[in-house]
Amino acid sequence: MIDTHLLYPITVLLGLNADQKNQLLRARLVLCRDLLEPKNEKMIHRLGLGDRKIKLLLNEVQSLLNGV
């Protein structure tokens, strides 16, 4: 079901540490696909990641969702 419906939790992401994952969870961003929604861009920037790190994170999410 997780693979079929692309319901990967953010906890599977390697590009975030535990504190960053907890920040996202407190903001109710639970699924990886949530990070790709434009309305959540501000929250991602609040994690204190640089632009390069954010790009790598979003690439990680895209790869996961595309099955790469």
KAPE-V461646 format. One record per residue. N is the residue number from 0. SS is DSSP state (H for helix, E for strand, L for the rest). Layout:
n->[N | N]
ss->[SS | SS]
//
This chain:
n->[0 | 1 | 2 | 3 | 4 | 5 | 6 | 7 | 8 | 9 | 10 | 11 | 12 | 13 | 14 | 15 | 16 | 17 | 18 | 19 | 20 | 21 | 22 | 23 | 24 | 25 | 26 | 27 | 28 | 29 | 30 | 31 | 32 | 33 | 34 | 35 | 36 | 37 | 38 | 39 | 40 | 41 | 42 | 43 | 44 | 45 | 46 | 47 | 48 | 49 | 50 | 51 | 52 | 53 | 54 | 55 | 56 | 57 | 58 | 59 | 60 | 61 | 62 | 63 | 64 | 65 | 66 | 67]
ss->[L | H | H | H | H | L | L | L | E | H | H | H | L | L | L | L | L | H | H | H | H | H | H | H | H | H | L | L | L | L | E | H | H | H | H | H | L | H | H | H | H | H | H | H | H | L | L | L | L | L | H | H | H | H | H | H | H | H | H | H | H | H | H | H | H | L | L | L]
//
